[in-house]
Amino acid sequence: MSPATADPGGVGGDILIDIGTGPTIYQLLSACEVFREIIVSDYTDQNLREVEKWLKEEPGAYDWSPAVQYVCELEGDRSRWQEKEARLRRTVTRLLKCDVTEPHPLGPAQVLPADCVLTLLALECACHDVDTYRAAIRNLVSLLKPGGYLVTAVTLGFQGYIVGNKNFFGLHLEKETVEKALQDAGCQVLRCQHSPISYTETFCISKGMCFAVARKSPSA
């Protein structure tokens, strides 16, 4: 890996694949500073279209500028938010369909092995049982080059979520299940942290969040 970040302990390099991007870009705002290329992916065409609208600055695209300004402030310089937006638009090179339950999550798309796969709050909605979740982790690890990193955030103790008057499925996972799935997929778990932060019960019942960083075996 040839990190683009000045922090020798950080995760960076050439290619980041974001799995389950949704209609959002906030999770990529810092990543665009340390990866040369970002590939976004989602199961639904609607979500990919929303991201595309923002990337192309089309009329009606969601205004992410408050989030961008906030991230820039955290990074030390709120005034460079427009520069960051431009950088992210340059760094995102492809928008692909994905299905984490398939052995080849990105389908027929030809993608070089990644330095990092990022997936936030997605697998617990896409996988309907623990065995499927464990297989999905293996599928995502297959997208990594040897020594690459999988970074994930997972809702723990999930009981589904509500949007409007519709209820959506959520897979109940525990921190130990997440950690074991990463290990069984051939990764060394570098960090697996539980946070009691959870959503309001009006929208989602859960027991907190799990943030994990794992590294694929360099010899894999």
Buried (B, 14 or more C-beta within 10 A) or exposed (E): BEBBBEEEEEBBBBBBBBBBBBBBBEBBBBBBBBBBBBBBBBBEEEBBEBBBBBBEEEEEBEEBEEBBBBBBEEEEEEEBBEEBBEBBBEBBEEBBBBBBBEEEBBEEEEBEBBBBBBBBBBBBBBBEEBEBBBBBBBBBBBBBBEBBBBBBBBBBBBBBBBEEEEEEEBBBBBBEBBBBBBBEBBBEBBEBEBEEEBBEEEEBBBBBBBBBBBBBBEEB
